[in-house]
Amino acid sequence: MTDAILETEGLSKEFRGFVAVKNVNLRVRRSTIHALIGPNGAGKTTCFNLLTHFLTPTRGRISFKGRDITGSKPADIARLGLVRSFQISAVFPHLSVLENVRLALQRKRGNSFDFWRSERTLNRLNARALELLEAVGLSDFAGAVAVELPYGRKRALEIATTLALDPEMMLLDEPTAGMGHEDIDRIAALIKTVAANRTVLMVEHNLSVVANLSNRITVLTRGRILTEGDYATVSADPLVREAYMGVGHG
């Protein structure tokens, strides 16, 4: 697959004899939404942790944009353009929504001394911060304290802070988890919007969201890839139905 932006070869992770991920060969095409699904304990989050090196692989190789990133530090991987939302989305609960996004923009600048600069200097970042808030539907909440946001709006803020790093590829771990239908629809629409000019890899349990958004789906079970394909292909596979689809949509 020559247009792959992210690839793994033989990716494996063992924990004291327990194999959480085994020989995963993953290919994610540029400018697609790729879903990683499977039952609880299938190894999805472990895969995410390996891709961003919050865990070290026991075996295997990871490449991003043709560059071997196996063993790289999470911050270095983020600077290359591969960003997992929680890397910068542990929002500061008692700062405003605008201030949270502005801090994420400061991080992109890579200058820790920004924290000691004048308010006037920091305000220069406000225009871009407001653009990002507009993109995620939070313009009306710019002055709100982050801790007071409804849950779905907090997830939108997380995506805004992720977008502040201008990633080429975003990794989203269960972006609609714990949401009501209205918030699910809002976040799903947001994911589709932000994926217009970048690649998205997401772990998601809501199969309706997966069906509506994903170009390609990889199904994991017991740490291995069971099958891959579009939603129609994957949902028709009897092995997938047995391992996962039986839980139904929701």
C-alpha positions in Angstrom: 0.0 0.0 0.0 2.1 2.9 -1.3 -0.2 5.6 0.0 0.0 4.5 3.6 0.8 7.3 6.1 1.1 4.9 9.1 2.3 1.3 8.9 3.2 -1.4 11.5 4.9 -4.7 10.9 4.7 -7.6 13.3 3.7 -5.2 16.1 3.5 -7.2 19.4 3.3 -6.4 23.1 3.6 -8.8 26.0 3.1 -8.2 29.7 4.8 -10.8 31.8 3.8 -13.6 29.5 0.4 -12.2 28.5 0.2 -11.3 24.9 -1.9 -8.2 24.5 -1.0 -7.4 20.9 0.4 -10.1 18.5 1.9 -9.6 15.1 -0.3 -6.7 14.0 0.3 -5.5 10.5 -1.7 -2.3 10.1 -1.8 0.0 7.1 -3.6 3.4 7.3 -4.1 5.3 4.1 -3.6 9.0 3.8 -6.7 11.2 4.0 -9.0 8.5 5.4 -10.9 7.7 8.5 -9.7 4.3 9.7 -11.5 2.6 12.6 -10.0 0.1 15.0 -12.8 -2.0 16.6 -13.2 -5.2 18.6 -14.6 -6.5 21.8 -13.3 -5.4 25.2 -9.8 -6.7 25.8 -9.1 -7.0 22.0 -5.9 -4.9 22.3 -7.2 -1.7 20.7 -6.0 0.8 23.3 -2.7 -1.1 23.7 -2.2 -0.6 20.0 -2.8 3.1 20.4 -0.3 3.3 23.2 2.3 1.4 21.1 1.7 3.7 18.1 2.5 6.8 20.1 5.1 5.1 22.3 3.4 5.4 25.6 4.2 1.7 25.6 7.3 0.1 24.1 6.7 -2.8 21.6 8.1 -6.1 22.6 8.6 -6.8 18.9 7.8 -5.1 15.6 8.2 -1.9 13.7 6.2 1.3 13.3 6.6 3.8 10.5 5.0 7.2 9.9 5.3 8.9 6.6 8.0 6.3 5.6 10.1 7.1 8.7 10.8 4.4 11.3 9.4 5.9 14.6 9.8 2.7 16.7 11.4 3.8 20.0 10.8 7.5 19.5 9.6 9.6 22.4 5.9 10.6 22.4 6.7 14.3 22.1 9.0 13.7 19.1 6.2 11.6 17.4 3.7 14.5 18.0 6.1 17.0 16.4 6.2 14.8 13.3 2.5 15.2 13.0 1.0 12.1 14.6 -1.0 13.3 17.6 -3.2 11.4 20.0 -5.9 13.6 21.4 -5.1 13.0 25.1 -1.5 14.0 24.6 -2.6 17.7 24.8 -6.2 17.4 25.8 -5.8 17.0 29.5 -7.5 20.4 29.7 -6.8 22.9 32.4 -10.2 22.7 34.2 -10.1 26.1 35.8 -8.9 28.1 32.7 -11.3 29.3 30.1 -12.0 27.5 26.9 -10.0 30.1 24.9 -7.1 29.9 27.3 -6.9 26.1 26.9 -6.6 26.4 23.2 -4.2 29.2 23.4 -1.9 27.1 25.7 -2.0 24.4 23.1 -0.9 26.9 20.4 1.9 28.0 22.7 3.0 24.3 22.9 3.2 24.2 19.1 5.5 27.3 19.2 7.8 25.2 21.3 8.7 28.2 23.6 8.2 27.5 27.2 9.0 31.2 28.0 5.7 32.1 26.6 4.3 31.5 30.0 6.3 34.4 31.3 5.4 36.9 28.5 3.0 39.7 28.7 -0.7 39.3 28.2 -0.4 41.4 25.1 2.0 38.9 23.6 -0.2 36.0 24.4 -3.3 37.7 23.0 -1.7 37.6 19.6 -2.6 33.9 19.6 -6.3 34.6 20.3 -7.3 35.0 16.6 -6.1 31.5 15.8 -7.6 30.1 19.0 -10.9 31.6 18.1 -10.7 30.1 14.6 -10.2 26.7 16.2 -13.1 27.2 18.5 -15.3 28.1 15.6 -14.2 25.0 13.8 -15.4 22.8 16.7 -18.5 24.7 17.4 -17.3 26.3 20.6 -17.3 30.0 19.7 -20.1 30.8 22.2 -18.1 29.1 25.0 -14.8 30.9 24.6 -15.1 32.6 27.9 -16.5 29.6 29.8 -14.5 27.8 32.4 -13.5 24.4 31.0 -14.7 22.4 34.0 -18.2 23.8 33.6 -18.6 22.5 30.0 -21.0 19.7 29.3 -19.3 16.4 28.5 -19.7 16.5 24.8 -18.4 20.1 24.7 -15.3 19.0 26.6 -14.6 16.4 24.0 -14.9 19.1 21.3 -12.4 21.2 23.3 -10.1 18.2 23.4 -10.3 18.1 19.6 -9.7 21.8 19.3 -6.5 21.5 21.4 -5.4 18.6 19.3 -6.0 20.6 16.1 -3.8 23.4 17.6 -0.8 21.3 16.9 -1.9 21.1 13.2 -1.4 17.3 13.0 -1.3 15.4 9.8 -2.8 12.4 11.5 -5.1 12.3 14.6 -5.6 9.3 16.9 -8.9 9.4 18.7 -9.6 6.9 21.5 -13.3 6.4 21.8 -14.3 9.9 20.9 -18.0 9.4 21.6 -17.8 7.3 24.7 -20.3 8.2 27.4 -22.3 10.6 25.2 -26.0 11.0 24.6 -27.3 10.9 21.0 -27.2 14.6 20.5 -23.5 14.8 21.5 -22.7 11.7 19.5 -24.1 13.3 16.4 -22.3 16.5 17.0 -18.9 14.9 17.6 -19.3 12.5 14.7 -20.0 15.5 12.4 -16.9 17.2 13.9 -14.7 14.3 13.2 -15.9 14.2 9.6 -15.1 17.9 9.2 -11.6 17.8 10.7 -10.8 14.7 8.6 -11.3 16.7 5.4 -7.6 17.5 5.1 -6.0 14.9 7.4 -5.9 11.3 8.4 -7.9 9.9 11.4 -7.4 6.6 13.2 -10.0 6.0 15.9 -11.0 3.4 18.4 -14.8 3.5 18.6 -17.4 1.2 20.2 -20.4 2.8 18.6 -20.9 0.9 15.4 -23.3 3.4 14.0 -20.5 6.0 14.2 -18.1 3.5 12.7 -20.5 2.7 9.8 -21.1 6.4 9.0 -17.6 7.7 9.2 -15.1 5.0 8.4 -13.5 4.4 5.0 -11.8 1.3 6.3 -12.1 -0.9 9.5 -9.7 -3.2 11.2 -11.2 -5.7 13.6 -9.0 -6.9 16.5 -9.7 -9.9 18.7 -7.4 -11.3 21.3 -4.6 -8.9 20.2 -4.7 -10.0 16.5 -6.2 -8.7 13.4 -9.3 -10.7 12.6 -10.2 -9.0 9.3 -10.2 -5.6 7.5 -12.4 -3.9 5.0 -15.2 -1.4 4.6 -18.2 -1.7 6.9 -20.3 -3.8 4.5 -17.5 -6.3 4.2 -16.6 -6.4 7.8 -20.2 -6.6 9.1 -20.9 -9.5 6.8 -18.0 -11.6 8.0 -19.4 -14.5 10.2 -16.2 -14.4 12.4 -16.7 -10.8 13.1 -20.3 -11.3 13.9 -19.3 -14.0 16.4 -16.5 -12.0 18.0 -18.0 -8.5 18.0 -21.1 -7.6 16.0 -23.4 -9.6 18.2 -23.3 -6.7 20.8 -25.3 -4.7 18.3 -25.3 -1.0 17.5 -25.1 1.5 20.3 
